[in-house]
Amino acid sequence: MLISPLADRNQKELCSVLCDVLEEQSHRELFALELGSGTGQHVVNFAMAMPFITWQPSDIKEESRDSIRAYIAATKVKTVLQPVHLDASEPWEKWAGLPRGACDVIVAINLLQYSSFKTVEGVVKGSGQILRQNGLLITHGPYAINGTITPSCLEDLDQELREMNPGWGLPDIDVLRQLAFGNGMRMERMIEMEQYNKCLVFRKR
């Protein structure tokens, strides 16, 4: 079981936001895909807080999938499926065999800033195909807005990310909004979070 200090810190706040966003649908059973599940800490906590959702965790790394399996076993949650390998930069048809319209919710937490533009584009394009009508794509992390990054600590983070990998960096909300629009979704809400992060909520039209 891997432990991410960041996931530890923000899981309560994220859980609260997701519960709020999905409350209106809590009377029915939902199916959610988490992209880049990492250690698995978030998905088991979400499952315990929102028993009306069946979760499909995914990650590109084998060590992360092993950690997710360990969290599922340790918490004995019944609504988290075994993790699958999923590379969001690939066409949606390769997303672990999920059919078009399979998901009510797709969640990507602290993923986009560690992704190439091809992967960011893949997340939005794939979500546009795999979400049902009125389904939600919810992304969390730090963002640029219309080409501007504030405050300075986020500028420093963007610089650090680009030094680690030239393809990484804070994604721009306006670019995401346009990408979403081109893939049948619209940005519905922007929720301010701790540490200058935001949750963006996109709805499939």
C-alpha positions, 0 to 999 in steps of 0.5 A, spaced: 500 500 500 503 506 497 501 512 501 501 519 497 501 525 503 498 529 497 492 524 497 492 524 504 491 531 505 486 533 500 482 527 500 477 530 505 476 536 501 475 532 495 470 527 498 466 533 500 466 536 493 464 530 489 458 528 494 456 535 493 456 535 486 453 528 485 448 528 491 442 530 486 444 523 483 444 519 489 438 516 488 440 511 483 446 507 481 452 510 478 458 508 474 465 512 475 471 511 472 477 514 475 483 516 471 490 515 474 488 513 480 495 513 483 496 509 490 488 508 490 487 512 497 482 516 493 478 511 490 477 507 496 475 513 500 470 515 495 467 508 495 466 509 502 463 516 502 458 514 496 456 507 496 451 509 490 457 509 485 461 503 483 468 505 481 473 503 476 480 505 478 485 505 472 493 507 472 498 506 467 503 504 472 503 496 475 506 499 482 500 503 482 495 498 480 498 493 485 497 499 491 490 500 489 489 492 489 492 492 496 487 498 498 481 494 496 483 488 500 484 492 506 478 496 506 474 491 504 470 496 499 465 492 495 464 498 490 471 498 487 472 494 481 479 491 480 484 496 477 485 496 469 491 499 465 489 505 461 493 510 457 488 516 456 493 518 451 490 512 447 484 512 443 478 511 447 476 504 444 483 502 447 480 504 454 480 498 458 474 495 453 469 500 456 464 501 451 461 508 448 456 511 454 459 506 459 460 512 465 456 517 469 462 520 472 469 520 470 474 523 475 481 525 474 485 528 480 492 531 480 493 528 473 493 533 468 499 537 470 503 531 469 500 529 462 503 531 455 498 535 451 496 529 447 494 525 454 490 532 456 487 531 449 485 524 450 482 525 457 477 530 454 476 526 447 475 519 451 470 522 456 466 525 450 465 518 448 465 514 454 460 519 458 453 518 458 448 524 456 448 528 462 455 525 465 460 529 468 468 529 467 471 532 474 478 534 474 482 537 480 489 540 480 492 547 479 491 551 472 493 557 468 487 561 466 487 564 459 495 563 459 496 566 466 498 563 472 497 566 479 500 566 484 507 565 484 507 559 487 504 556 482 508 559 477 514 555 480 510 549 480 509 550 473 517 551 472 518 545 476 514 540 472 517 543 465 524 541 468 521 534 470 518 533 463 518 539 458 511 536 456 508 537 463 505 543 466 499 547 468 493 546 463 489 552 461 482 552 463 480 556 457 484 551 452 480 545 456 473 549 456 474 549 448 477 542 448 470 540 452 466 544 447 469 540 441 467 534 444 460 535 446 461 537 453 460 544 457 464 547 463 459 547 468 462 549 474 469 551 477 470 550 484 475 553 488 479 548 493 485 549 498 492 550 495 490 554 489 487 548 486 480 548 483 475 542 481 472 543 474 466 540 472 464 538 465 457 536 463 456 531 457 451 535 452 
